[in-house]
């Protein structure tokens, strides 16, 4: 993927010698995952409203009025959506872009039937492989544009905290004299930011929609609860060159989708924990105020194009705090545990039923490691990299738990968030498995007992 989500910049490890070969190291500094980019928010068929609005010297009210008029026209085309990201614009741009490549074509009746049959068969195979019952109430075939529409509410929850902090932090930290110099432009910065973010997010959603295979491939429950969705057109493109029958690939992907839904449906705290960790990270975003002070003298309110260039230069990158870094580690670990559990459960479910299952597992792992949609999205959204080392370590832990404690014992780890393995546990899965087996009482009952009120002194049982 070459287009990055709304206003964030990422680096290509193959082109960056400082990052190449670091995939198997510990947590890295994720600051490079951000860069505020205002320079890409131009509507389809429109012109950059900031180009030629003023020179470096002087303040021309006529030019300013013309620029504001042009900006008003642009914003009116983007609907009246408010907030840190213009999601109406994002959806409009994504659908338009997908329409040029056939991404808006609805699945055929044959494709819909194939998806329904694949999910139904996968559910039967999953039943003996996990103690969690089926979580999908229905199976649907999506086009790429269906995926955009079906996942946009989840993207809104993910993107809003980050975009809000980014778009407002630099204005809040701006010296008072710079705010006064900005004049009427400052009042429009929020809407301009929502427009720019929406424009960039729209392009990213179009790119993702043309590549993703299922609603859960990104690693989060982006679609509607209880709806297992596969994208037949994308699956067909993915199948080309694999040397495996199309129905085999479809069933394997359906098993992964159904396994994700079992986990998200029957582990009630998981969905909220994943989303809130992203929000926790976003709330800690801070902008380097010293950089703003240095730029204040360079700001020319008669030249909005200079503002655009300043914003897109990356000079206002946020600085990660220790709390943010800890949130990233927790999110990375939890995502790895989800993917590792799905990997192990699906492998157990399909067994020898699908001769190419092992090859498909490795293909999906390479897809993730080489920058597939899930990897790129998280790397550019919150600076998170779901490293293959963590995924393989998580899968190893779940296999070990299955061997030592059986399917029910393994799945009971999800009963409470306090039981979930940490990043340190992924480094030493044997110690975690042995520690889990040392408990001679039901862990949930023990947790409830310790959380309850202690009996008063002198009362029975005190």
Secondary structure, 3 states (H helix, E strand, C coil): CCCCCCCCCCCCCCCCCCCCCCCCCCCCCCHHHCCCCCCCCCCCCCCCCCCCCCCCCCCCHHHHHHHHHHHHHHHHHCCCCCCCCCHHHHHHHHHHHHHCCCCCCCCCHHHHHHHHHHHHHHHHHHHCCCCCCCCCCEEEECCHHHHHHHHHHHHHHHHHHHHHHHHHHHHHHCCHHHHHHHCHHHHHHHHHHHHHHHHHHHHHHHHHHCCCCECCCCCCCCCCCCEEEECHHHHHHHHCCCCCCHHHHHHHHHHHHHHHHHHHHHCHHHHHHHHHHHHHHHHCCEECHHHHHHHHCCCCCCCHHHHHHHHHCCCCCEECCHHHHHHHHHHHHHHHHHHHHHHHHHHHHHCCCCCCHHHHHHHHHHHHHCCCHHHHHHHHHHCCCCCHHHHHHHHHHHHHHHHHHHHHHHHHHHHCHHHCCCHHHHHCHHHHHHHHHHCCCCHHHHHHHHHCCCCCCCCCCC
